[in-house]
Amino acid sequence: MRADLACAASLAEAAAVTLTPDPWWPVAVLAVIVLGDGLMTFRPPRAIAACLDGVGLPRDWWWVLAVVKFLAVAGLLAGFWVPGVGLAAVIGLVVYFLAAAWAHIRVRYVGRDFWLNCLGMLTGVVLVLVFCFLV
């Protein structure tokens, strides 16, 4: 019985979520990437514009993407000092890129932009979530 309790306690510790990133540097790299992505939303390169047009996002709404990305960057950076905020920002980015993936799949716009940009960012964000907050 006592061994079962010790085993359960060690499993709970192993599955614990960290509220501040450890290591911190992947979160910093992600913040720089998302900041650059947000800045590119204002004057997107042809590939990004084609991607946004391809999923049917009206050009009048492109500014919303920049706001979401800038808020994510602010959350990622604040998360270095305020426990839980960076974790919330990373989870928000996972949801954002899952929604983007769904938008691509819904309209069958699943070419290079989908695999490299959308799923590439989703993979990177999930890796940051797992290795900086969950492991």
RARABEL-V931744 format. One line per field, one symbol per residue. ss: DSSP state (H for helix, E for strand, - for the rest). psi: psi as a letter, one per 40 degrees, with the letter a starting at -180 (. if undefined). burial: b if it has 9 or more other C-alpha atoms within 8 Angstrom, else e. A space follows every 10 residues. Layout:
BEGIN
ss->???
psi->???
burial->???
END
This chain:
BEGIN
ss->-HHHHHHHHH HHHH------ ----HHHHHH HHHHHHHHHH -----HHHHH HHHH----HH HHHHHHHHHH HHHHHHHH-- ----HHHHHH HHHHHHHHHH HHHHHH---- -HHHHHHHHH HHHHHHHHHH HHHH-
psi->dddddddddd ddddeihhei hhiddddddd ddddddddde ddgiiddddd ddddefhide eddddddddd dddddddded dhhddddddd dddddddddd ddddddefgf adddddcddd dddddddddd eddd.
burial->eeeeeeeeee eeeeeeebbb beebebbbeb bbebbebbbb bbebeeebbe bbbbbebeee ebbebbbebb ebbebbbbbb ebbbbbbbbb bbbbeebbeb bebbbeeebb eebbbbbbbb bbeebbebbb bbbbb
END
